[in-house]
């Protein structure tokens, strides 16, 4: 049960999603609208607040998808959350987009071991392994960016029945062909802010919210190697 009053948002991928949990009721919006996030997100926040008859300052905490995802999308998520927090002095909680998809698989299908992925373009995927712990999906090892054909037992450390989700495996369905214990769930492809609520609630109750100035994105891919054109310095 979610105990806190929360607004959570994510614009890190093609999907734009927002959720408002206020006085025990949940109001939610999810749509795929590539390159329209910055125009739509603030009006949608106002719409959810109006539906709940809630003012932003009446909330306890704001959650945001901190990535990985598209560079622009991640920045939109962080910047909007920071702006809202600066105006209200509310704490922020960042949640990994990979964790959000893993949590969805757990909450909807009771999957306790999940391999979420997001298509990172350039022939790579963002990838992680998550294991359920007391109702929350917990990261095993590190999130990484990797070529799908390089997924081996070094990255997948369990032989138990498990589920893979996300656009990474939609784009590269054969990446897990050698792992008979893993089933790809094609219903979960993009992160949905509704499944951030449990993370944000737990972090806020534990006093782990941060000030707006300390909110950080999680790009995972920190550097990109560009091939120089001939004759260019």
Secondary structure, 3 states (H helix, E strand, C coil): CCCCCEEEEECCCCEEEEEEEECCEEEEEEEECCCCHHHHHHHHHHHHHHHHCCCHHHCCEEEEECCCCCHHHHHHHHHHHHHHHHHHCCEEEEECHHHHHHHHHHHHHCCCEEEEEEEEECCEEEEEEEEEECCEEEEEEEEEEECHHHCCCCCCCCCCCEEEECHHHHHCHHHHCCCCCEEECCCCCCCCHHHHHHHHHHHHHCCCCECHHHCCCCCCCCCCCCCCCCCCC
